[in-house]
Amino acid sequence: MLRKDRYKDFVDYFSSHQPEAETELKYENPYQLLVAVILSAQCTDKRINQVTPKLFEHFPTPESLAKSSSEHVFEYIRSVSYPNNKAKHLVGMAKKLVDNFNGIVPSSIEDLQTMPGVGRKTANVIASVIFNAPAMAVDTHVFRVSNRIGLTRNAKTPLAVEKQLVEFLPKEKIHIAHHWLILHGRYVCLARSPKCTSCQLAHICKYYAQSQTEGALRKVENIQLKKSRELKKKQQAKKIAVKLKKFE
């Protein structure tokens, strides 16, 4: 299958079956999403959604968060991964947001990355989700699924994956394709046990084709091994029969 055909089938399927795909993080405004995405690094969305309601209740604005301390913020996020670092990042981000951007989350990926705790992936999430920009945030799900399906080739780093996806996806679909890949990786194309038999993208998936080929080869090898064992048993039985005849 040509790469352009694989991309076309991928986009056509999700445009039809998940036209409104969106982040599972709960938020009400750009500031809240920025906080939630910073917290979500190496942590589940489910856990973040359990933590943020009280956090947003006590720090409803960038100004209120900027006036706080990392020690105070820590008390609200202690159950997430790396809470000490994330508490420092949140306070630092809020101060930068207030001092440099008047408390308004910027749309520029470059401006977003000037804030503590905001790397390229986080900046791309904000740009795509809030501003519908053609930005592709690459997390573990996006990295795994795009490589497995065959949307990317020899992409060894998140940046390489991002560049290939942005190059070959229709520009107007890039912001939502990020969610398609994440949700597919979260619920179907699992890391350890992908649900290939129920996956609706199996017909375009390189991983599935390879696993089917390997499975067929293993089946042939097993059949050949079984035949070899049976032949060996027959030969041994024949030798025993010959020996027994000598004693008759």
C-alpha positions as CSV (number, residue, x, y, z in Angstrom):
1,M,0.0,0.0,0.0
2,L,1.3,3.4,-0.9
3,R,1.8,5.9,1.9
4,K,-0.7,8.4,0.4
5,D,-3.4,5.6,0.3
6,R,-2.6,4.7,3.9
7,Y,-3.1,8.3,5.1
8,K,-6.2,8.6,3.0
9,D,-7.8,5.5,4.6
10,F,-6.7,6.7,8.0
11,V,-8.3,10.1,7.6
12,D,-11.4,8.8,6.0
13,Y,-12.1,6.3,8.7
14,F,-11.7,8.7,11.6
15,S,-13.4,11.5,9.9
16,S,-16.4,9.2,9.6
17,H,-16.3,7.5,13.0
18,Q,-14.7,10.1,15.3
19,P,-15.4,13.5,13.7
20,E,-15.5,15.2,17.1
21,A,-12.5,13.6,18.9
22,E,-11.2,15.7,21.7
23,T,-8.9,15.7,24.7
24,E,-10.1,13.7,27.8
25,L,-8.6,16.3,30.1
26,K,-11.4,18.4,31.7
27,Y,-11.0,22.2,31.4
28,E,-13.0,25.4,31.0
29,N,-10.5,27.8,29.6
30,P,-7.0,28.0,28.0
31,Y,-5.4,28.6,31.4
32,Q,-6.9,25.5,32.9
33,L,-5.9,23.3,29.9
34,L,-2.3,24.6,30.2
35,V,-2.2,23.6,33.8
36,A,-3.8,20.2,33.1
37,V,-1.4,19.4,30.3
38,I,1.7,20.3,32.4
39,L,0.4,18.0,35.1
40,S,-0.4,15.2,32.7
41,A,3.2,14.5,31.8
42,Q,3.9,10.8,32.5
43,C,0.5,10.7,34.3
44,T,-3.0,9.5,33.3
45,D,-5.7,11.9,32.3
46,K,-8.0,10.1,34.7
47,R,-5.7,11.0,37.6
48,I,-5.3,14.6,36.5
49,N,-9.1,15.0,36.2
50,Q,-9.3,13.9,39.9
51,V,-6.8,16.5,41.0
52,T,-7.7,19.6,39.0
53,P,-11.2,20.5,40.4
54,K,-9.8,21.5,43.8
55,L,-6.7,23.0,42.3
56,F,-8.8,25.3,40.0
57,E,-11.1,26.1,42.9
58,H,-8.2,27.5,44.9
59,F,-6.3,28.9,41.9
60,P,-9.0,30.0,39.4
61,T,-6.7,32.5,37.6
62,P,-3.1,32.8,36.5
63,E,-2.8,35.7,38.9
64,S,-3.9,33.6,41.9
65,L,-1.5,30.8,41.0
66,A,1.4,33.2,40.5
67,K,1.0,34.6,44.0
68,S,1.2,31.2,45.5
69,S,4.2,29.0,46.4
70,S,5.3,25.7,45.0
71,E,4.9,24.3,48.6
72,H,1.3,25.3,48.7
73,V,0.5,24.0,45.2
74,F,2.2,20.7,46.0
75,E,-0.6,20.0,48.6
76,Y,-3.1,19.9,45.8
77,I,-1.1,17.8,43.3
78,R,0.8,15.4,45.6
79,S,-0.9,12.4,44.0
80,V,0.4,13.1,40.4
81,S,3.8,12.0,39.1
82,Y,6.7,14.2,40.0
83,P,4.6,16.6,42.1
84,N,7.6,18.7,43.4
85,N,8.8,19.6,40.0
86,K,5.3,20.2,38.6
87,A,4.4,22.5,41.5
88,K,7.5,24.6,40.7
89,H,6.6,24.6,37.0
90,L,3.0,25.7,37.6
91,V,4.0,28.6,39.8
92,G,6.8,29.6,37.4
93,M,4.4,29.3,34.4
94,A,1.8,31.4,36.1
95,K,4.3,34.2,36.9
96,K,5.6,34.2,33.3
97,L,2.0,34.2,32.0
98,V,1.1,37.2,34.1
99,D,4.3,39.2,33.7
100,N,4.9,38.6,29.9
101,F,1.4,37.8,28.5
102,N,-1.0,39.7,30.7
103,G,-2.4,36.4,32.0
104,I,-3.5,35.4,28.5
105,V,-2.3,32.1,27.1
106,P,-0.4,32.9,23.9
107,S,-1.1,31.1,20.6
108,S,2.5,31.0,19.4
109,I,4.3,27.7,20.0
110,E,7.5,29.7,20.5
111,D,6.0,31.9,23.1
112,L,4.4,28.9,24.9
113,Q,7.8,27.2,25.2
114,T,9.3,30.2,27.0
115,M,7.2,29.2,30.1
116,P,8.5,26.8,32.8
117,G,7.1,23.2,32.3
118,V,6.1,23.9,28.7
119,G,8.0,21.8,26.2
120,R,7.3,21.3,22.5
121,K,4.7,18.6,23.2
122,T,2.7,20.7,25.6
123,A,3.0,23.8,23.4
124,N,1.6,21.8,20.5
125,V,-1.3,20.5,22.5
126,I,-2.3,24.1,23.5
127,A,-1.9,25.4,20.0
128,S,-3.9,22.6,18.4
129,V,-6.7,22.2,21.0
130,I,-7.2,25.9,21.9
131,F,-6.3,27.6,18.6
132,N,-6.9,24.7,16.1
133,A,-3.4,25.2,14.8
134,P,-1.9,22.6,12.5
135,A,0.4,21.4,15.3
136,M,1.0,17.7,16.2
137,A,1.8,16.9,19.8
138,V,3.6,13.5,19.9
139,D,3.2,11.5,23.1
140,T,3.8,7.8,23.7
141,H,0.4,6.9,22.0
142,V,1.0,9.0,18.9
143,F,4.6,7.7,18.6
144,R,3.6,4.1,18.9
145,V,0.4,4.1,16.8
146,S,1.8,6.1,13.9
147,N,4.8,3.8,13.7
148,R,2.8,0.7,14.0
149,I,0.2,1.6,11.3
150,G,3.0,2.8,9.0
151,L,2.1,6.5,8.9
152,T,5.7,7.2,9.7
153,R,8.9,5.5,8.4
154,N,12.1,5.1,10.4
155,A,11.0,7.8,12.8
156,K,13.1,7.2,15.9
157,T,12.3,10.4,17.8
158,P,9.1,12.3,18.7
159,L,10.2,15.2,16.5
160,A,10.8,12.9,13.5
161,V,7.3,11.5,14.0
162,E,5.8,15.0,14.3
163,K,7.5,16.2,11.1
164,Q,6.3,13.3,9.0
165,L,2.7,13.5,10.3
166,V,2.5,17.2,9.6
167,E,4.0,16.7,6.2
168,F,1.5,14.0,5.0
169,L,-1.7,14.7,6.9
170,P,-4.1,17.3,5.4
171,K,-3.4,20.6,7.1
172,E,-7.0,21.0,8.3
173,K,-6.9,17.6,10.0
174,I,-3.7,17.8,11.9
175,H,-5.2,19.3,15.1
176,I,-7.8,16.5,15.4
177,A,-5.5,13.7,14.1
178,H,-3.6,14.1,17.3
179,H,-6.7,13.0,19.3
180,W,-7.4,10.2,16.8
181,L,-4.0,8.7,17.4
182,I,-4.1,9.2,21.2
183,L,-7.5,7.6,21.6
184,H,-6.7,4.8,19.3
185,G,-3.6,4.0,21.2
186,R,-5.3,4.3,24.5
187,Y,-8.2,2.0,23.8
188,V,-7.4,-0.2,20.8
189,C,-3.7,-0.2,19.8
190,L,-2.5,-0.9,23.3
191,A,1.2,-1.0,24.0
192,R,1.5,-4.7,25.2
193,S,-1.6,-6.3,23.8
194,P,-3.0,-4.4,20.8
195,K,-6.6,-5.4,19.9
196,C,-5.7,-6.2,16.3
197,T,-8.6,-8.6,15.7
198,S,-11.2,-5.9,16.5
199,C,-9.2,-2.9,15.0
200,Q,-10.9,-1.3,12.0
201,L,-7.6,-0.1,10.7
202,A,-6.1,-3.6,10.4
203,H,-6.3,-3.5,6.6
204,I,-3.9,-0.6,6.4
205,C,-1.7,-1.5,9.4
206,K,1.9,-2.6,8.7
207,Y,2.2,-4.1,12.2
208,Y,-0.9,-6.3,11.7
209,A,0.3,-7.4,8.2
210,Q,3.7,-8.3,9.7
211,S,2.2,-10.1,12.6
212,Q,0.0,-12.1,10.3
213,T,2.9,-13.0,8.1
214,E,5.0,-14.0,11.1
215,G,2.0,-16.0,12.4
216,A,1.7,-17.8,9.1
217,L,5.4,-18.6,9.0
218,R,5.3,-20.0,12.6
219,K,2.3,-22.1,11.6
220,V,4.3,-23.6,8.7
221,E,7.3,-24.1,10.9
222,N,5.2,-25.9,13.5
223,I,3.6,-28.2,10.8
224,Q,7.1,-29.0,9.4
225,L,8.4,-29.7,12.9
226,K,5.4,-32.0,13.6
227,K,6.0,-33.9,10.4
228,S,9.7,-34.2,11.2
229,R,8.9,-35.6,14.7
230,E,6.4,-38.0,13.2
231,L,8.9,-39.2,10.6
232,K,11.6,-39.6,13.3
233,K,9.2,-41.7,15.4
234,K,8.4,-43.9,12.4
235,Q,12.1,-44.4,11.6
236,Q,12.7,-45.4,15.3
237,A,9.8,-47.8,15.3
238,K,11.1,-49.3,12.0
239,K,14.6,-49.9,13.5
240,I,13.0,-51.5,16.6
241,A,10.9,-53.8,14.4
242,V,14.1,-54.8,12.5
243,K,15.9,-55.7,15.7
244,L,13.0,-57.7,17.0
245,K,12.9,-59.8,13.8
246,K,16.5,-60.9,14.5
247,F,15.4,-62.5,17.7
248,E,12.5,-64.4,16.1
